Amino acid sequence: MTESNVASRYAQALYEITPVELRVKTNEVLKSLTEAFDHEEIKSFLLNPKTPLETKQTLIRSLKLGTPIEQFLLLVMERRRDFLLAAIYREFIALLHAEQNKVVAKVTSAIALNNKQLDELATTLTTTTGKTVMVTTTVDEEIWGGMIVEMDGKVIDASLAHSINQLKQRLLAN
């Protein structure tokens, strides 16, 4: 079983055992823990096979996270799946967004988009999908113009670089 599948199963289990009213808080806790794991000192301590399980469990208990997240994290540590925490978080947030009828659109543009453009794009995508769309942006000058939108496993490439490449392919085919 791949790490992605394992993370998905753990996230699904946590999602199912978490009461609806605690899911947003659980998501926030997972996000904070994932960000903490990004610090090299913490990561090396928790992922070090020489760090005793009891020490890791004591650390988790000292955070007083409450049920079910604390019990879940203790299980993850016991099963030596702590290296999957970031992937579990990504899967959990996807489940939460699905429940809330939300979707994240990753937008790549050649120049930074201003707030008005972002609002218009979010409104258009929300109208098109019927879901609340949260837009994240990156700038990549190599697309020359236009934008690339990644959402719900689909890619809409409306970049100038892509259009020119398609035109080139059609000209070479004839």
ROLOFI-527740 format. One line per 5 residues: number of its first residue (from 1); their letters; for each residue x, y, z of C-alpha. Coordinates in nm, 2 decimals. Last residue first. Example, Ala and Ser with C-alpha at 12.3 -4.5 7.8 and 13.67 -1.06 7.14 Angstrom:
BEGIN
2) SA) 1.37/-0.11/0.71 | 1.23/-0.45/0.78;
% end
This chain:
BEGIN
174) NALLR) 0.04/2.00/-4.14 | 0.15/1.85/-3.81 | 0.42/2.11/-3.76 | 0.16/2.39/-3.78 | -0.07/2.22/-3.54;
169) QKLQN) 0.21/2.16/-3.28 | 0.33/2.52/-3.31 | -0.03/2.64/-3.25 | -0.05/2.42/-2.94 | 0.28/2.55/-2.81;
164) ISHAL) 0.17/2.91/-2.86 | -0.15/2.84/-2.67 | 0.04/2.67/-2.39 | 0.29/2.96/-2.36 | 0.00/3.21/-2.36;
159) SADIV) -0.15/3.04/-2.06 | -0.51/2.92/-2.05 | -0.43/2.58/-1.91 | -0.73/2.45/-1.73 | -0.61/2.16/-1.51;
154) KGDME) -0.84/1.91/-1.34 | -0.79/1.72/-1.02 | -1.05/1.92/-0.83 | -0.89/2.25/-0.93 | -0.57/2.35/-1.11;
149) VIMGG) -0.60/2.68/-1.30 | -0.32/2.79/-1.54 | -0.31/3.16/-1.63 | -0.28/3.41/-1.91 | 0.06/3.55/-2.00;
144) WIEED) 0.42/3.45/-2.06 | 0.39/3.10/-1.89 | 0.76/3.14/-1.80 | 0.68/3.43/-1.57 | 0.55/3.19/-1.31;
139) VTTTV) 0.36/3.36/-1.03 | 0.18/3.16/-0.77 | -0.18/3.19/-0.64 | -0.42/3.03/-0.40 | -0.79/3.07/-0.47;
134) MVTKG) -1.06/2.94/-0.24 | -1.37/2.84/-0.43 | -1.71/2.79/-0.27 | -1.87/2.52/-0.48 | -2.13/2.55/-0.76;
129) TTTTL) -1.85/2.47/-1.00 | -1.91/2.75/-1.26 | -2.05/3.01/-1.02 | -1.77/2.95/-0.77 | -1.51/2.96/-1.05;
124) TTALE) -1.65/3.29/-1.17 | -1.67/3.44/-0.82 | -1.31/3.32/-0.74 | -1.18/3.47/-1.06 | -1.36/3.80/-1.00;
119) DLQKN) -1.23/3.82/-0.64 | -0.87/3.74/-0.75 | -0.89/4.00/-1.02 | -1.01/4.26/-0.77 | -0.74/4.16/-0.52;
114) NLAIA) -0.46/4.20/-0.77 | -0.31/3.92/-0.96 | 0.07/3.88/-0.96 | 0.22/3.84/-1.31 | 0.26/3.53/-1.54;
109) STVKA) -0.02/3.35/-1.36 | -0.05/3.02/-1.17 | -0.38/2.96/-1.00 | -0.43/2.68/-0.75 | -0.81/2.65/-0.70;
104) VVKNQ) -0.91/2.50/-0.36 | -1.25/2.36/-0.33 | -1.53/2.40/-0.08 | -1.87/2.22/-0.04 | -1.82/2.22/0.34;
99) EAHLL) -1.81/1.84/0.35 | -1.58/1.83/0.05 | -1.36/2.09/0.22 | -1.34/1.88/0.54 | -1.25/1.57/0.34;
94) AIFER) -0.98/1.76/0.15 | -0.85/1.90/0.48 | -0.82/1.55/0.62 | -0.62/1.43/0.31 | -0.38/1.72/0.33;
89) YIAAL) -0.34/1.66/0.71 | -0.28/1.29/0.67 | -0.01/1.38/0.41 | 0.16/1.62/0.65 | 0.14/1.36/0.93;
84) LFDRR) 0.28/1.07/0.73 | 0.62/1.07/0.90 | 0.43/1.00/1.23 | 0.34/0.65/1.09 | 0.53/0.46/1.35;
79) REMVL) 0.22/0.26/1.45 | 0.26/0.38/1.81 | 0.31/0.74/1.69 | 0.00/0.73/1.47 | -0.20/0.57/1.76;
74) LLFQE) -0.08/0.85/2.00 | -0.18/1.10/1.73 | -0.53/0.95/1.71 | -0.58/0.95/2.08 | -0.48/1.32/2.10;
69) IPTGL) -0.71/1.41/1.81 | -1.01/1.23/1.95 | -1.01/1.36/2.23 | -0.82/1.64/2.38 | -0.51/1.83/2.27;
64) KLSRI) -0.35/1.83/2.61 | 0.00/1.92/2.46 | 0.16/1.72/2.74 | -0.01/1.40/2.60 | 0.17/1.44/2.27;
59) LTQKT) 0.51/1.49/2.44 | 0.45/1.20/2.67 | 0.37/0.99/2.36 | 0.69/1.09/2.19 | 0.89/1.00/2.50;
54) ELPTK) 0.71/0.67/2.54 | 0.79/0.58/2.18 | 1.16/0.62/2.25 | 1.36/0.85/2.03 | 1.62/0.63/1.86;
49) PNLLF) 1.41/0.59/1.55 | 1.44/0.96/1.49 | 1.12/1.09/1.34 | 1.01/1.28/1.64 | 1.35/1.44/1.73;
44) SKIEE) 1.46/1.50/1.37 | 1.13/1.66/1.28 | 1.13/1.88/1.59 | 1.48/2.01/1.53 | 1.42/2.05/1.15;
39) HDFAE) 1.11/2.26/1.19 | 0.86/2.14/0.93 | 0.70/1.91/1.19 | 0.58/2.22/1.37 | 0.39/2.32/1.05;
34) TLSKL) 0.23/1.98/1.04 | 0.14/2.01/1.41 | -0.03/2.34/1.35 | -0.22/2.22/1.05 | -0.33/1.91/1.24;
29) VENTK) -0.45/2.12/1.53 | -0.64/2.35/1.28 | -0.80/2.05/1.12 | -0.91/1.92/1.45 | -1.07/2.25/1.53;
24) VRLEV) -1.26/2.25/1.20 | -1.37/1.89/1.27 | -1.48/1.94/1.63 | -1.85/2.02/1.56 | -1.88/1.73/1.32;
19) PTIEY) -1.76/1.48/1.59 | -1.43/1.33/1.50 | -1.44/0.95/1.46 | -1.51/0.96/1.09 | -1.26/1.23/1.00;
14) LAQAY) -0.98/1.05/1.20 | -1.06/0.73/1.01 | -1.06/0.90/0.68 | -0.73/1.08/0.75 | -0.57/0.75/0.85;
9) RSAVN) -0.70/0.58/0.54 | -0.58/0.87/0.32 | -0.24/0.86/0.48 | -0.21/0.49/0.41 | -0.32/0.54/0.05;
4) SETM) -0.07/0.82/0.00 | 0.21/0.61/0.16 | 0.14/0.34/-0.09 | 0.00/0.00/0.00;
% end
